[in-house]
Amino acid sequence: MQKTCLVATVSAFLIAAMGVSGCSGEHHAHWSYEGKTGPAHWGKLDEAYAMCKHGMNQSPINILDAIKAELPPLNIHYQPGSTAILNNGHTIQVDYKKGNVLKMDGHEFVLKQFHFHSPSENQIKGVSYPLEAHLVHADAKGNLAVVAIMFETGKKNDVIEALWKKMPKHEDDRHSLERSKIHVGDLLPPNLDYYRYNGSLTTPPCSEGVRWFVLKTPVPVSEEQVKTFEQVMHHHNNRPTQPLNARKVLQ
């Protein structure tokens, strides 16, 4: 993990998701999901992105063989509290106010934001889903925990529908959600069984040391809702799966 980038106030994951990779607000090389600035080249674009090329615990992954373990239940405490929805050119992100936490491993991880990737970044037994949400949490020391939700094509998703009505269509646009009653907890499936592994940011600088909790049960989203997201992004925004190497996935 690049500790210098995981500062207590603003984690590297949040910086990367905002499109400003690096430490202390420093701006680094432009990256994208296509062409010469796409995932295959991230590690060569900027020395700050070296982990994208040389890291051994990178995300996302294809979850194939998970080891059965006595995993504790996800201790989640969410309430309505979306503050804004923004288009940062890489994803659609929903910022969240304080007071929503995931308690795990003796840490209290505060929900900072959630955002979306299409198609999914993580895969489960080779299956790629049309949409994946990442609920990004950070503790007081900047340690990160991400809860990943998979979406499968089905009926219209009410939370997604409410978000998409406010979704900014242009990069760097932001719309307020202060008066909305959107509840991130309503995105969660009824069954919170999960896969756990140690991974990284899925965007530059690809810093490692991120706790990943990938929910096993997908939730529905309509084909039209996925298309709406893709039309606004103008491209797929998923990093290809990375080698598992010596890591173990627990379930």
C-alpha positions in Angstrom: 0.0 0.0 0.0 1.2 3.5 -0.8 0.8 4.9 2.7 1.8 8.4 1.6 -1.3 8.4 -0.6 -3.7 7.1 2.0 -4.0 10.2 4.1 -6.4 10.3 6.9 -8.5 13.1 5.6 -9.0 12.2 2.0 -8.2 8.6 0.9 -6.5 7.8 -2.3 -9.6 6.0 -3.4 -11.7 9.1 -3.0 -9.1 11.3 -4.8 -8.9 8.8 -7.7 -12.7 8.6 -7.9 -12.8 12.4 -8.2 -10.4 12.2 -11.1 -7.4 13.8 -9.2 -4.9 11.0 -8.7 -2.0 11.2 -6.4 -1.3 12.7 -3.0 -2.0 16.1 -1.3 -4.2 17.2 -4.2 -1.3 16.8 -6.8 -2.4 16.5 -10.4 -0.9 13.7 -12.4 -1.2 12.3 -15.9 -4.6 12.0 -17.6 -5.9 8.5 -17.7 -9.0 6.9 -19.3 -10.6 3.6 -20.1 -9.6 3.7 -23.8 -6.6 3.8 -26.2 -3.2 5.0 -25.1 -4.4 6.2 -21.7 -6.4 3.1 -21.0 -5.9 0.4 -18.3 -3.2 -1.4 -20.2 -1.0 1.7 -20.1 -1.9 3.2 -16.7 1.3 2.0 -15.1 3.4 3.8 -17.7 1.6 7.1 -17.7 3.0 8.5 -14.5 5.4 7.2 -11.8 2.6 7.8 -9.3 0.7 5.0 -11.1 3.5 2.4 -10.8 1.3 0.1 -8.7 -1.1 -0.3 -11.7 1.7 -2.2 -13.4 3.8 -3.7 -10.6 1.3 -4.3 -7.8 0.7 -7.9 -6.8 -2.7 -7.4 -5.0 -4.7 -5.5 -7.7 -8.4 -5.2 -8.2 -10.7 -6.2 -9.7 -10.5 -9.9 -9.8 -12.5 -12.9 -11.1 -13.7 -14.8 -8.0 -13.4 -18.5 -8.8 -12.4 -20.6 -5.9 -13.3 -19.1 -2.5 -12.3 -20.7 0.8 -15.0 -21.2 3.3 -14.4 -19.3 6.5 -16.2 -18.0 9.6 -16.7 -14.5 8.2 -18.6 -12.0 10.5 -21.8 -10.5 9.2 -21.4 -7.1 7.5 -22.1 -4.7 10.3 -23.7 -1.9 8.3 -25.5 1.2 9.6 -26.9 3.3 6.8 -29.5 6.0 6.6 -30.6 8.5 4.0 -28.0 11.2 3.5 -27.0 11.7 -0.2 -25.6 15.2 -0.6 -24.7 15.4 -4.3 -24.4 13.4 -7.5 -21.6 14.3 -9.9 -20.1 13.3 -13.2 -16.4 13.3 -13.0 -15.8 11.9 -16.4 -14.8 8.5 -15.1 -18.0 7.5 -13.3 -21.2 8.8 -11.7 -20.6 9.4 -8.0 -23.0 10.0 -5.2 -21.5 11.8 -2.2 -22.7 11.0 1.3 -22.8 12.9 4.6 -21.3 11.6 7.8 -23.1 9.1 10.1 -23.2 6.0 7.9 -20.7 3.3 8.9 -19.4 -0.2 8.3 -17.9 -1.8 11.4 -15.4 -4.5 10.6 -12.1 -5.8 12.0 -12.3 -3.4 15.0 -12.5 -0.4 12.7 -15.3 2.0 12.0 -15.4 2.8 8.3 -17.4 5.8 7.3 -19.3 5.8 4.0 -17.8 8.6 1.8 -19.5 8.0 -1.5 -20.7 5.3 -3.9 -20.2 5.1 -7.7 -20.8 2.8 -10.6 -19.0 0.8 -13.3 -20.5 -0.8 -16.4 -19.9 -3.6 -17.1 -18.9 -4.9 -13.7 -15.3 -4.8 -12.7 -15.2 -7.8 -10.4 -16.5 -11.1 -11.8 -18.0 -14.0 -10.0 -17.1 -17.4 -11.5 -16.4 -15.8 -14.8 -19.7 -13.9 -14.9 -19.6 -10.2 -15.8 -22.6 -8.2 -14.7 -24.0 -5.2 -16.5 -23.5 -2.8 -13.6 -21.5 -2.8 -10.3 -21.7 -0.3 -7.5 -18.8 0.5 -5.2 -19.7 1.8 -1.7 -16.5 3.4 -0.6 -15.6 3.7 3.1 -12.6 5.0 5.0 -11.6 4.9 8.7 -9.9 7.7 10.6 -6.5 6.6 9.4 -7.5 6.4 5.8 -7.8 2.6 5.6 -10.3 1.7 3.0 -13.2 -0.8 2.7 -15.4 -1.2 -0.4 -18.7 -3.0 -0.5 -19.4 -4.1 -4.1 -22.9 -4.7 -5.3 -23.6 -6.5 -8.6 -26.7 -5.7 -10.7 -28.3 -8.2 -13.1 -30.8 -7.3 -15.8 -34.4 -7.5 -14.6 -37.0 -5.1 -13.3 -36.4 -1.3 -13.0 -34.4 -0.4 -9.8 -36.2 2.4 -7.9 -33.0 3.8 -6.3 -31.2 3.8 -9.6 -34.2 5.5 -11.2 -34.2 8.2 -8.6 -30.5 8.8 -9.1 -30.6 8.8 -12.9 -33.3 11.5 -12.8 -30.6 13.7 -11.2 -27.6 12.4 -13.1 -25.4 15.1 -14.6 -25.0 14.5 -18.3 -21.7 16.4 -18.7 -18.3 16.0 -17.1 -17.6 18.1 -14.0 -21.3 18.8 -13.5 -22.8 18.3 -10.0 -26.4 18.3 -8.9 -27.6 18.6 -5.3 -29.4 15.7 -3.6 -29.8 17.5 -0.3 -33.6 17.4 -0.5 -33.8 13.8 -1.8 -34.7 10.8 0.4 -32.4 8.4 -1.5 -31.2 5.7 0.9 -28.1 3.8 -0.1 -29.3 0.9 2.1 -32.1 0.4 -0.4 -29.5 -0.7 -3.0 -28.4 -3.7 -0.8 -29.8 -7.1 -1.5 -31.7 -8.9 1.3 -28.9 -11.4 1.7 -25.6 -9.8 2.6 -23.3 -12.9 2.3 -20.1 -11.8 0.7 -16.7 -12.7 -0.7 -13.7 -11.0 0.9 -10.3 -10.4 -0.5 -7.4 -7.9 -0.1 -7.1 -5.7 -3.2 -6.5 -2.2 -4.5 -8.1 0.8 -6.1 -9.4 0.0 -9.5 -8.3 3.4 -10.8 -4.9 5.1 -10.8 -2.9 5.3 -8.6 -4.0 1.6 -8.0 -2.9 1.8 -4.3 -3.2 -1.5 -2.5 -4.4 -2.4 1.0 -8.1 -2.1 0.3 -10.6 -4.4 2.0 -13.0 -5.7 -0.6 -16.5 -7.2 0.3 -18.2 -8.4 -2.8 -21.8 -9.3 -2.2 -22.9 -12.6 -3.6 -26.5 -11.7 -4.3 -27.1 -9.4 -7.3 -29.9 -6.9 -7.4 -32.1 -6.0 -10.4 -31.6 -3.2 -12.8 -33.4 -2.6 -16.1 -31.6 -2.8 -19.4 -32.8 0.7 -20.1 -31.2 2.0 -16.9 -27.8 0.4 -17.8 -28.0 2.0 -21.3 -28.8 5.4 -19.8 -25.6 5.2 -17.7 -23.5 4.0 -20.7 -24.9 6.8 -22.9 -23.8 9.4 -20.3 -20.4 7.9 -19.8 -19.9 7.4 -23.6 -17.7 4.4 -22.9 -17.4 1.3 -20.7 -15.7 2.3 -17.4 -14.4 -1.1 -16.0 -10.8 -2.1 -15.4 -10.1 -5.6 -16.6 -9.7 -8.3 -14.0 -6.2 -8.7 -12.5 -4.2 -11.8 -11.5 -5.0 -13.2 -8.1 -1.4 -14.2 -7.5 -0.9 -15.6 -3.9 -4.1 -14.1 -2.5 -7.0 -16.1 -1.1 -10.6 -15.2 -1.4 -12.8 -16.0 1.6 -16.5 -16.7 1.8 
